[in-house]
Amino acid sequence: MKYYRLLSMFPALPEAPEAPPISLDAAREAILEELSEHDRVLAAALLGFLDCRNVEALLQGHDVFDQRALLSGEQLRERSDLPPYLADFLESWDSGALSDDYPFEALWRGYYSYLLELADHEHSVFLQEWVTFEITLRDTLAKRRAEAMGRKGEGNTSGIAVQGGENHSALLSAITEASSPMDQERILDQARLGKIESISGIDPFSTDAALAYLAASLILDRWNIGKSADIAKMLEVFT
């Protein structure tokens, strides 16, 4: 699919972690409105990241809920109309069957496994490469944390088999030299944004370009300080 109207209206995203030119909420609404039914499934899968964060917060008793997620708090509490990976995790949580040292590793393992399966089923090159990058990065960081605590790092990775992947040794060196946790997060998110840009494709109006914009928006949202543009009104002008 080509999304000339949608992607012509979106302002360019920053290359470095900082407040995005439009809010994640505005980007989310526009993308879900404009994408075809087939491509909307891929976008919704990326937004499942917000659902996983809400589940983690809910089960830990935190009084926060991201309303931009696709699933409502009521759905999560009542365990209704959930995607299989979330239903399976919550069933294991409710029955006490989780064996991970940190139980929410099972949640994220299910989520990223689902993304890989969807990418393969829908032949989404962008989703396949982005999820592979994120899994290998998370595994590398988990291993680093485990080794810093004197534990064997191999037992603290996702266990998700991926094809290819990257060596993050240079990135690990960079965050080791960072002066603060925030600087470390900035370095990691800079790497994520760079990867998204590199796999977004050469066509600026493609499905991959739209998915890349959403994936980058999810990252930049962490650095948001309220700067936004009203994309909905901009799109109305070009109807």
Helices and strands as residue ranges (DSSP letters): H 4-9, H 24-34, H 37-59, H 73-78, H 84-95, H 104-122, H 125-148, G 153-156, H 169-176, H 181-199, H 207-220, G 221-223, H 231-237
